[in-house]
Amino acid sequence: MPAQDSQTVLDVVSWIQHNTEPTLAYRFARRVGMCGSCAMMVDCVPRRTCRTHVQTAQRGAS
């Protein structure tokens, strides 16, 4: 996946599912009034993956 400054954890998870691991299962309802449906544990912290940028999560892991 080409890295982009604006990519979110949800973007990466979706790319992985579509391109390398089609058996990966997750739920989300982006922009339909169900805020929080994309929540996952990211570096042992519950986060909304549609709002968590990959660079932010990587900095928190060090």
Order of alpha helices (4+ residues) and beta strands (2+ residues): alpha-beta-beta-alpha
